[in-house]
Amino acid sequence: MRAATGLLSLLVVAVVSIGTSASAVPIDWTPVGNPGNAADNTGFGAVGYAYNIGTYEVTNEQYAEFLTAKAAADPLGLYDTGMGSDASPNFGGITRTGSSGSYTYSTIPGREKMPVNLVTFYDALRFANWLNNGKGSGDTETGAYTLLGGTETPSNGTTVTRNAGATIFLTSENEWYKAAYYNAISTSYFDYPPGSDTQTTCSGPTAVANRANCGNAVSNLTIRGSYTGSASPYGTFDQGGNVYEWNESIVAGTQRGIRGGGFVDAAAFTAASSSNFQSPQSAFSSYGFRVASIPEPGTGLLLMMGLLGIASWRRRD
């Protein structure tokens, strides 16, 4: 464990489940406080404001709710047909029946709370827009992001950035990185998401610390939060392993950032030093995403995150 440097303006480790209007499957949020923290030596992690991040990756049941609301005809290609097979190489969790205009969607039993996969960067932005706009009939093309063209690949897709005033959105790379690695007690960063500088061990679900679904140890996705002893310092789960997670970063001109490693990849890909990118149209069995939000006044979260001298002290070996 890295030693604490004194009493800081510390986080309250909490998981807050917040629904929106027409919410059937709520998002669990973890508050990330300590605004104004410095970046680490990789240049990542500095965030100047308090925010919430999804405690877990977006799941099949959450994405199926989105599809049911917005993809009866699916002109935007929000559904990948590979999602309908839970076997290798797809490992999907959502089936589709019917014809265009009357498609219906269901989760595959036992895979409801596994992370949705086979999603593109644009799918993730559209899901975030839908959440930002209150779910239900909420628009997918405006809100947190403005997507132009009305096509599966937006005409401005390689340049689109978050709109001012967005309340729910895909994580930026810095937001993602801080939630995964930042140690608010020592104001430094861990090397791996479970609050450790020792490389994470790939294994099956367990309560043992510093474990993750990686290295093909399970040869499948796992239910969110299955590694109960391996929360990040802020209290998120699976930021290492299970699926890579899209973030907003624009890399090499047209590519988008991914972080965290997937279930088939070595533990080294879960490290803070491992920053990767991919074409935003890509949809693979080990690709998913996590959303973040800015707390709205009146929810009580700002007060919760701003409390001084109250902390959940987590000992990390």
N, C-alpha and C positions, 0 to 999 in steps of 0.2 A: 504494500500500500504506500502511495506517496503521502508524505506527511502533510497535514493541514497547516496553513500559514497564519491562521487566526480566524476569528469569527467574521464571516462575510455577510453580505446580504444574500442569504441562502435561499434555495428553493424549498418549497414544500412539495415533497414527492406525493403526487396524487394522480388518480385516474378519474376523469370526469366524463360521464357519458352524456352527450348533448344531442338531442334530436332536432330536426327542423320540421316545419309544417309538412304534413304528409309523410312523416318519417316512419318507416316500418322497421328498418334495421339501422340503429343509431351508430355513430362513430364514437369510439372511445378516445378521448383526448388526454394527453399528458402535458401539463404546463412546463414551459422552459423559461426560466427567469434569468436573473443575473445579466441584464442588458448592458451592452458596452464592453463585453469581454474581448480580449485581444485574440487575434488569430494565432495559430501555432506556427512552427517553422515551415510547414508546407504552404502557408498563406491562406488556409481555410479555417472557418469556424467563428469568425467575428460576426456578431449580430447585435445591432444597436437597439433592439426593442424586445419586449416580452412577447412570446407567442405560444401557441399550442401546437403539438405535433401528434399525429395519429399514434396511439399506443402500439398499434399493430399495423401491419400491411393491410391494404384494402382486400377484403375477402370475396370469395365467390358469391356469398349470399348478398353482400352489399352491391356488387357489380350486377348481379341478376336483377335486383330491384331497379337499378338504373336501366338495364336493357328492357325490362317490362314497361317502364315509363316512356322510353325514348326510341325504341328500336322495333316497333311493330312492323315497319317496312325495312328499316336499317339501310337507308341510302348512304350513311356515313361509315359503314363497315365497322360498327362498334363491336360486333360479334365475329370472332374467328372460329371457323368450323372445327378446328382442332380442340376447342374448349369442350366439345361434346364427347371426347374420349379421355377416360381417366387412366388409360394404359400408356406405356412408353410408345412413342417419344413425346406425346403431348401432355400427359398428366393434367388434363383439364378438369373442370368441375361444374360446367354449365351446359345443359342440353337445350336445343331449340327445336320446336315442332311447328307445323303449319306452313303457310306460304306468305310471301311478301305482302304486307298490309295487315296480316293477322298472325304474325309470329308470336309464339309464347315461349317463355324461358323458365327453366327449373334447375335447381342445383342438384348435383349428383349426390345421393345419400352418403354421408360420411365425409364429404368434402366441402360442406357449407362454410366452415370456418378456416379452411386453407386459403392461402393468398390466391387471388385471381392472377392468372398468368396469360401468356399469349396476347398481351395488350401492347399497343404502340404508344409512343409518346403522345400522339394526338388523342388517343383514347383516354389517356390519363388527364389531359387538359380538359376534355369534354366532360368527364366525370366531375372534375373540380368545378367547372362552370355550373353544372347542374346542381351541385351542392350549394355553391355560392348563391344561386338563384332560388333556393328554397325547396329543391327536389320536385317531386310531382311532375308538373308540366314545364318546369324550369328550362330555359333555353340552354343549349349546348354550345352555341357559337359566340355568345357574348357573356359578359360578367367579369370573372377574374382575368379572362383572356379574350381578345377579339380575334376570331378565326374567320378569314375571308374566303369567299369562293363557293361555299356550300358543298364542297367536295370532300371525299375521304382524306385527301392530303390538302390542307388549306393552301391557298396561293401565297400566303405570307408565313407559311409554317416554319421556314428556316430562320426567320427573324422575330417571330412573335415573342413578346415578353409580358410579364404580369402588369395588369392595369392598376393605376392608383385607386385606392379605395377597396381593393379586393379583400374579402373577409375569409374565404376558404380557397385554397390553391394548392397546386403541386409544390412540394418543397423546393426551395433553392438549395444549391449545394451547401452553402454555409449553414442554413437552418438544419439540414439533414446531418451535417458533420458535427455541429455543436451538440445536438441531441444524442448522437452516438458516442462521442468521445470526450466531451468536456467534463472536467472535474471541478465543480464550483468551490469545493473546499480548498484545494491547493491552487486554484486558478491556472491549472495546466491541463494537458490532454493525455488520456490513456492511448495506448497503441491499438487496442481492440475494443469492440463495443461493450462487452460485459464488464467494463471497468478493470481492465487488466493490461499490463505491459508484456505478459507472457502470451505467446500465440495461442489462439483458441483451438481447442481440440474438437474435431469433427466426430459426432456420435449420434446415436438415437436420442429421442426425447428423454430428459433427465432433470432432476433437481440439482445435480452437481454443478458447481460454478464453472464459468468460462467454457461452455459447450455450445455447439451450434449445428444446424443441419447443413453440412458442407461435405466436400470430399466424397460424395456419393455414399456416405455412411448409411443412409436410409434408402437411397435409390428412388426417392419420391419426395413430394412436398409433405410438410407436416402441419398440423393444426396450429393456428396462431398461439403464441405464448407457451408452447409446449416445453421450452427450456426454462423452467421456472426459477432456476438459480442463476440465470444469465441475463438479467435485466441490465440495461445501460445505467449509468449513474443517475440519469433523470427518471428512469423507470419505464423506458420503452423496451419492446421485445423484437427479436429477429432482425435487428439492423445489421447483423452479420448472418449470412446464410439464408436458406429458404429460397428467396428470389432476389435478384438484383433489383434495385429500385431506381426508376427514372427520376431525374431532377432537372431543374430549369436551365442548367448551364449550357451555353452554346460553346462548342469545342470545335476547333479546326474548321471554323466557318459555317458548317451546316450540320454537324453532329450534335447530339445531346448527351448530357452526363448520365452515367449510371453508377451506383455505389452499392457496396455491401456484400457482393458475391452471391452466388447461387448454390443450390443444393448439390450440383455436380462438380463445383469448383473447389480448389484447394483452400485451406484456411487462410493462406496469405492474401487472398482476394477480399477478405473481410477487414483487413488492416486499414488504419488511417492513411497509410502511404499509398494505398491502391485506389487511384482515381481513373475511371474508365469512361468510354463513350461509345455511342453506337448511332447508326442512322435512325432518325425519328420514326421511320416507317417500319422498323424491325419489330417483330413479335415472336418471341421465343418462349419455350416452356419454362425457362428460369428467369423471366422478366416480369416484374410487377411494379407496384408503386405504393406510396404512402402520401397522405395529404397533410397539410398544416393549416392553421387559421390564426387570425388576429382576434384576441378576446374582445367581445363587444362590451361597452360600459353597461353595468347593471347585472352582469352574469355572476359577479363575485370572484371571477378568476383573477382579475387584476389585483384585487386585495390579497387573495391567496398567495399570488406569486411575489408580492411586494413585502410580505411580512419579514421582519428582521429577527434574527436570533432564534428562529424556529427551523428545524431541519430534521430530515430523516438521515441519520448518519449511517452510511453503508460501509462496512469494513470490506476492503478488497485485498486479496492476497496478491 
